[in-house]
Amino acid sequence: MKNYLIIGASSGIGKALAQQLADQGYNVYGTFNENSTDISGVSFHRLNVEDDEIDLGFLPDELDGLAYCPGTINLKPFHRIKPDTFRSDYELQVIGAVKVIQSALPRLKKRDVSSIVMFSTIAVQNGFPFHSLVASSKGALEGLTKSLAAEYAPRIRVNCIAPSLTHTPLAARLLSSEEKAEAQASRHPLKKIGSSDDIAAMARFLLTDQSSWISGQVMHVDGGLSTLKV
C-alpha cells in the first residue's frame, strides 16, 4: 500500500487532498500546526514547518509522495510591506518546503519512483497588483520545483500547481459576499471560482502513478485565466 504525506492537511486544499487519497484506500499522513481536524483514514500529527528541526518520525520507512500545502494570501501595496514580512513569508512557503523535503528524502528514495507536489499561484506568471509578497515566494517554489525535478530524475518526480483564486479559508475574505464572489468569477473564462476539490484532484493525479511521465511542470488550474481571453 502506498504512503502519502500531506503537509497542511487540516484545511483547504490540503484537507481535500488528504480526503481524496484516503477515499482511494492509500495510507495518508497529514500534519497540522494549530487547528487539527478529523478525516477518516488519515493519521494526523502536529508539525510546525518553521521549527529549526523537522521530525517526521511518525512516518513509515518508505514514502511514495509528499504534498507541501502551507501558504498565505496577504495582498497589500508593495510600499506598505516591510522586508521582514517578505522574510517571514519566504520562511513559511519556501524554507519550510526545503526543510520538509530534505527530511523526507531518505523515505522517498526508498521507493523505485516517488513524487513531490508543491503549490504556486497564477500571480507568478500573470502580474497582478498587490501580489508582490505571495508571487515572490511562490515564484521561488516554481524554481525549486524545476531544479529538484532535474536533480532527482528519474527516481523522484517533482511538480507544482498554480491555481487562481479558490474557495478556501485563506481566500475567504476575498469572497466574503455574493457580490465579491460574482466579480471574481466573472474574471475567469469558465465564469466560476475553483474549489478545493478541483485543485486537490490535480495534486492527487500528480502524486500517483497516473502521472508517471510528468515531472518538472507547473500546472495551471485556474479556470482558463492564465491563457484565455474571452
Secondary structure, DSSP 8 states (H G I E B T S, - for coil): --EEEEET-SSHHHHHHHHHHHHTT-EEEEEESS-----TTEEEEE--TTSSS---TTS-S--SEEEE---------GGG--HHHHHHHHIIIIIHHHHHHHHHHHHHHTSSSEEEEEE--HHHHS--TT-HHHHHHHHHHHHHHHHHHHHHTTTEEEEEEEE-SEESGGGGGGG-SHHHHHHHHHTSTT-S-EEHHHHHHHHHHHHSGGGTT--S-EEEESTTTTT---
